Amino acid sequence: MDDYSKILEQGITFHKDSSHEEPEKQRVKTKAKKKSYVTGQHFSASSKKKAEIRKRRANRHSQQK
């Protein structure tokens, strides 16, 4: 059978090309979830500042119920 008649009888099926598969992406590790960073004990100015902002936000009247 030539290609044209095969397409008419069986149809066309599109598949993803497996030769260009991407490797599994590595997860990005962040400091923001670690307890020492969240509580400001990380020895960086930004962690201390962000911890202070979180503490102030938690102590707002609108946040306390």
BELPECOR-V213326 format. One record per residue. RES is the residue in three letters. SS is DSSP state (H for helix, E for strand, C for the rest). OMEGA is omega in degrees with one decimal (* if undefined). Layout:
# BELPECOR-V213326
RES | SS | OMEGA
RES | SS | OMEGA
This chain:
# BELPECOR-V213326
MET | C | 175.5
ASP | C | -173.5
ASP | H | -176.4
TYR | H | -179.3
SER | H | 176.8
LYS | H | 177.8
ILE | H | -180.0
LEU | H | -176.5
GLU | H | -172.8
GLN | H | -178.2
GLY | C | -178.6
ILE | C | 176.0
THR | C | 179.6
PHE | C | 178.9
HIS | C | 175.5
LYS | C | -179.8
ASP | C | -175.4
SER | H | -178.3
SER | H | -178.1
HIS | H | -179.7
GLU | C | 178.4
GLU | C | 176.3
PRO | C | 179.5
GLU | C | -177.8
LYS | C | 177.8
GLN | C | 177.5
ARG | C | 178.4
VAL | C | 179.2
LYS | C | 180.0
THR | C | 177.8
LYS | C | -170.0
ALA | C | -177.5
LYS | C | -177.9
LYS | C | -173.2
LYS | H | -177.6
SER | H | 178.7
TYR | H | -177.7
VAL | H | -177.3
THR | C | 176.9
GLY | C | -178.6
GLN | C | -172.4
HIS | C | -179.9
PHE | C | 174.0
SER | C | -178.2
ALA | H | -178.2
SER | H | 179.6
SER | H | 178.8
LYS | H | -179.9
LYS | H | -179.6
LYS | H | 177.5
ALA | H | 177.8
GLU | H | 177.8
ILE | H | 178.5
ARG | H | 179.8
LYS | H | 178.5
ARG | H | 179.9
ARG | H | 179.9
ALA | H | -177.3
ASN | C | 178.5
ARG | C | 178.9
HIS | C | -178.8
SER | C | -178.9
GLN | C | -177.1
GLN | C | -178.9
LYS | C | *
